[in-house]
């Protein structure tokens, strides 16, 4: 008999592929983040007794988001996000140019 202790037990069943470049799901322990993701149209899986919630599908661009983006002005948050994207692409492609 299978026992469901946490929402992470769903991940191998939902995504049976063993090799992944990026995580297909996100986890959160904050209720406000789970509510915001529900408003965005995502699915949230909650398990009774587990402190974490499973959010899916996870997009690559969500790795660059943080809660500080919502605390400031929209222009400053956009500037910081573009700075994050630029630094990511430079860290990926600049070593190839050097070699």
Secondary structure, DSSP 8 states (H G I E B T S, - for coil): -----SGGGGHHHH---S--SS-S-EEE--HHHHHHHHHTT-EEE--TT-S-EEEES--GGGGG--GGGGTS-HHHHHHHHHHHHHHHHHHHHHHHHH-
